[in-house]
Amino acid sequence: MKLKALILNCTLKRSPEISNTGALIDKAIKLFQEKGVETEVIRVVDYNILFGVSSDEGEGDE
C-alpha cells in the first residue's frame, strides 16, 4: 500500500509569497519523498474557507 500525506499549510501569506511555514513543509516533503510517500500541500489561506462550528457556514465555502 502506498502512503500519502496531505499537509495543510496554515501560513497567513497567500501564494506565491514565500513563508517560513512553507520552507519547513519543503523539508518535510523531502523526507517523505525519500520514504516513497506521495505528498500534497494545501495552503489554506488561498481558499475561501468560512470558519465556524456548524456543518454549513454559508455561501461560497470551498
C-alpha positions in Angstrom: 0.0 0.0 0.0 1.4 3.4 -1.0 1.3 6.1 1.7 0.0 9.6 1.0 0.5 12.7 3.2 -1.8 15.7 3.0 -0.1 18.8 4.5 -2.2 21.8 5.4 -0.1 25.0 5.3 -1.7 27.5 7.7 0.5 30.4 7.0 -1.2 33.8 6.7 0.6 34.6 3.5 -1.1 34.0 0.2 0.6 32.2 -2.7 3.1 32.7 -4.2 4.5 34.7 -1.3 7.3 32.9 0.5 6.7 31.8 4.1 8.7 30.2 6.8 5.9 27.6 7.2 6.4 26.7 3.5 10.1 26.3 4.0 9.6 23.9 6.9 7.0 22.0 4.9 9.5 21.7 2.0 11.9 19.9 4.4 9.2 17.5 5.5 8.2 16.8 1.9 11.8 15.9 1.1 11.9 13.4 4.0 8.6 11.9 2.9 9.7 11.5 -0.7 12.8 9.7 0.5 10.5 7.2 2.1 8.3 6.9 -1.0 5.4 8.9 0.5 3.3 10.9 -2.0 2.6 14.4 -0.7 0.1 17.1 -1.4 0.2 20.6 0.2 -2.8 22.9 0.5 -2.2 26.5 1.5 -5.4 27.1 3.4 -5.4 30.9 3.0 -5.6 30.5 -0.8 -9.2 29.1 -0.4 -12.4 30.7 0.6 -12.9 28.8 3.8 -15.6 30.1 6.2 -14.7 29.3 9.8 -17.2 28.2 12.3 -18.6 25.2 14.1 -21.7 24.3 12.0 -21.9 22.0 9.0 -22.7 24.9 6.7 -21.1 28.3 7.3 -22.6 30.0 4.2 -22.4 30.7 0.5 -19.0 30.3 -1.3 -17.3 28.0 1.2 -14.7 25.9 -0.8 
